[in-house]
Amino acid sequence: MIGHISIGGSFYHCISYCLEDKKELSEERKLVLAMQDHLQHKGRAEVLEYNKCFGNKYELTGQFKDV
C-alpha cells in the first residue's frame, strides 16, 4: 500500500504532527506497525532533536517563521 503524502498548511501543523504520537493507536499496535512498515509511529520528534530544535510547538513555529 502506498502511503498518502501531503504538506501541512503551516509550520504549526507539521510540527504538531511530529510532536504528537498517533492517539488512535495503542502502544502495542504502534510497535507492531513500526516493525512491519519500517515507519515510526511513536517518538517522531527525533528529527527535531537531531537538528537541535527545542521548545514546544508554539516556540518551534515561531523559530521556523523567523528563519
N, C-alpha and C positions, 0 to 999 in steps of 0.2 A: 504494500500500500504506500502510495506517495503522500507525504505529509502536506499540509496546507501552509504555505508561506505567505505572510502578509507583513506590511510595515506598519508600525504604530502611528497614530495620529499626532503624537508628541513624544518628547523625551520621557515625560512623566509616565505614560502608558507602557513604554518599552522597559523603563526601569522597574516599574511595578511588577511587570511580568517576571523579571529576573529575581526580584526580592521576595515575592510571594510564591510559596510552593502551591502546587495544584491542590485545591481544597477538596475536590470531589473524589480524590483517590486516597485509599487507605495507605498506611506506611508499608504494609506488605506488598500491596499492588504496585507502589512506586518502585520498590526494589526489583520485583519481577519484570516490570516493563523496562527498567534500566538495563537489566541483563539481556533481555530479549531484543530490544530495539537499539541498544547501544546509544540511548538518549538519556539525558539527565532530567529526571522528574523531581529531584529533591536537591536542595542546596545549589540552585542555579546561579547564585550570586558570586560564585567563584570567579567568574570572568571579571567582575568589578574589583574583587580583591586582588586578582593577578595584576590588573592595570593600576593598582594603588588608588582606587576611587573609594572614598569613605563618606559616611553620612547617611541620613535617612533619605527616603525617596524625594522629599521636597528639597533638601540640600543638594542632592546629586543633580536634580533637574536644574536648579539654579546654576550649578557649576557647568553643566553641559551647555546651557544657554550662553554663559559668559564666553565660552570657547567658540 
